């Protein structure tokens, strides 16, 4: 085989690997963040206490549901 053909194959494989890796890692991170949201109820409770609000369980559930619905729209 000619040298230029080997170089072309290597370049094509590199580009395909970069695009494939990007899309696979993007899909993995989207799935991970959907299953493991960045905020938990305990973190929200602490945040509300620091802001001077007394969090009720109903308010925490409302905030978690609104955050989940915002993430699902994206």
C-alpha positions as a printed Julia matrix, in Angstrom:
74×3 Matrix{Float64}:
   0.0    0.0    0.0
   1.08   3.51  -0.65
   2.17   5.75   2.19
  -0.42   8.4    1.39
  -3.18   5.8    1.77
  -1.95   4.87   5.27
  -1.85   8.52   6.24
  -5.39   9.03   4.91
  -6.68   5.99   6.85
  -5.03   7.23  10.07
  -6.53  10.72   9.67
 -10.01   9.33   8.95
  -9.78   6.97  11.95
  -8.68   9.85  14.19
 -11.56  12.08  13.1
 -14.09   9.23  13.49
 -12.72   8.47  16.96
 -12.97  12.08  18.05
 -16.57  12.44  16.89
 -17.58   9.06  18.27
 -15.96   9.76  21.63
 -17.59  13.15  21.87
 -21.11  11.89  21.22
 -20.75   8.79  23.4
 -19.42  10.82  26.34
 -22.15  13.44  25.86
 -24.88  10.79  25.95
 -23.28   9.19  29.02
 -23.16  12.51  30.91
 -26.77  13.37  30.02
 -27.92   9.99  31.32
 -25.77  10.31  34.46
 -27.12  13.77  35.31
 -30.68  12.62  34.69
 -30.28   9.7   37.1
 -28.17  11.64  39.64
 -29.29  15.25  39.79
 -26.67  17.72  41.0
 -28.88  18.78  43.94
 -30.39  16.55  46.59
 -33.13  17.42  49.06
 -30.6   17.78  51.86
 -28.57  20.26  49.83
 -31.7   22.28  49.02
 -32.68  22.24  52.69
 -29.26  23.58  53.72
 -29.39  26.23  51.01
 -32.81  27.43  52.17
 -31.67  27.5   55.81
 -28.66  29.61  54.84
 -30.97  32.05  53.04
 -33.06  32.39  56.2
 -36.07  30.38  55.04
 -37.61  27.52  56.98
 -38.03  24.73  54.42
 -41.12  22.54  54.62
 -41.23  19.09  53.08
 -43.88  20.25  50.6
 -41.71  23.17  49.47
 -38.69  20.88  49.05
 -40.69  18.44  46.91
 -42.0   21.3   44.76
 -38.49  22.61  44.18
 -37.12  19.14  43.34
 -39.97  18.49  40.9
 -39.49  21.85  39.2
 -35.76  21.21  38.85
 -36.41  17.75  37.4
 -38.92  19.15  34.91
 -36.46  21.85  33.81
 -33.76  19.21  33.24
 -36.11  17.02  31.22
 -36.98  19.91  28.85
 -33.33  20.38  27.86
